Amino acid sequence: MKFKSSMMLLIAALFTVNTFAQTAKPTPKRLAKVDGIAAVVGDQIVLESDVDRDYLMSKQQGMQVEDKCDFLNDIMLDKMLVDRAKQDTLIKVTQDEVTRQLNNQIEGLIAQAGGEKQILDYFGFRTMAEMKNETKYIVEDNIYARNKREMVVKGADATPEEVRMFFEKHQGELPDVKDEVSISHIVTYPEVSQENQQKIIDQLKEIKKEIEEGASFATKAILYSEDPGSASNGGEYKKVSRGKMVKEFDAVAFNLQEGEISDPFKTDFGYHIIKLEKRRGQELDLRHILITLKPTEEEIKKAYNKLDSIRVLINDGKMTFKDAALRFSDDKYTKFNSGNIMNQNSGDDRFE
C-alpha cells in the first residue's frame, strides 16, 4: 500500500499491542511462551518482542546489524526518559493533550489510507474507538519522553566560541543533520451560501427519489458519492458502531429502519443520505452518498481576504498568532494548540 511507509512508526508501536490482543490462551496441556521481559527500567518494561521488532525492521530496511544489543540499549534509554518524566513534577501531560495528538496522528493516517476502514482492517481493530483506546498510552509515553528530552537539552550551555572550536575540531566526525522547522497555521473554510447548499440538498433529494423508484443505491453511490472511503464500493460500510462516525452521522443512522433512506443531512464533510441495510444490535450495515460543499470563487475570495486581515493584525502586533488561531481558526485539531501542526511520522511538532 502507498501509505505503509508513512505508518512504520505507528506499526512498530502497535506490534506489541496486537501480539497480546490476538494471542489465544494456551490450554493447560500445552503451554507456550508468548513473550519475555528483556529489561525493566523503573516502572517501564522492555519486552523481548520490542527488541526483535526493531531488529527485524532495521534488517528489512537494509541496515547492517550484527546483534540486538544496540536495539535493547536504545529502547532502555527511551524507557528511562519516560520513567524519569513521569516522576518529574515539572512535567505535566493532560489527557486533552494526549487525545489531541492521538487524533492528529490517526487523522493523518486516515487521510493517507483513504478511509477509516482501511486503517482498521490493516491494524486488525474492529472500531476506531478500540484503536484509540489501545494506542493512547503509546502517545502519552511519547509526549512524556519528548518533554523530558527538551528539558535535558535546554539545560545544556556553551558559548558561540566553544561551539565553533568544537565544530572545527570534529567536523569530519559530525553527521549531516538537516534543518528542522515547527509550523503553526490558521485555517479558514469558505462560507458556502445557503443557495449553493440548497442545490446539493435538491440533488440528493432527486437521487433518493430515483432510488425509491427502483434505481440501485450502490450504482448511484459509485456515480455521485465523493466519499473516498466508500464510493468505489457502492457507498457501503459494514459493522458501523456508535462513535465510529461523526455524531451527526450516528444520530441519523441509528434512527433509521432497515431499508429506509434518510433525508439529506449535513456534517463537516458535506451533505449525506444513508440507507440502512441491516441492523445487528448496536452494529449497522449501511450505504451512504456524500456530496461535498464546493465554494464559489467569490466565497473563496472572502475567506482569503479574512485570512489576509488576520495576517495584518498579527504583523502589526495587535494580536499574537496563538490568540488569532484560537479565535479565528476553523481547524479544531490545532486551534487550541496555538495552531501547531504535529508531524504524523515522528509524533512531534518538527519537520525536516
Buried (B, 14 or more C-beta within 10 A) or exposed (E): EEBEEBBEBBBBBBBBBBBEEEEEEEEEEEEEEEBEEBBEBEEBEBBBBBBBBBBBBBEEEEEEEEEBEBBBEEBBEBBBBBBBBBEEEEBEBEEEBBBBBBBBBBBBBBEBBBBBBBBBEBBEBEBBEBBBEBBBEBBBBBBBBBBBBEBEEEEEEEEEEEEEEEEEEEEEEEEEEEEEEEEBEBBBBBEBBEEBBEEBBEBBEEBBEEBEEEEEBBEBBBEBBEBBBBBEBBBBBBBBBBEBBEEBBBEBBBEBEEEEBBEBBEBEBBBBBBBBBEBEEEBBBBBBBBBEBBBEEEBEEBBEEBBEEBEEBBEEEEBEBBEBBBEBBEBEBBBBBBBBBBBBBBBBBEBE
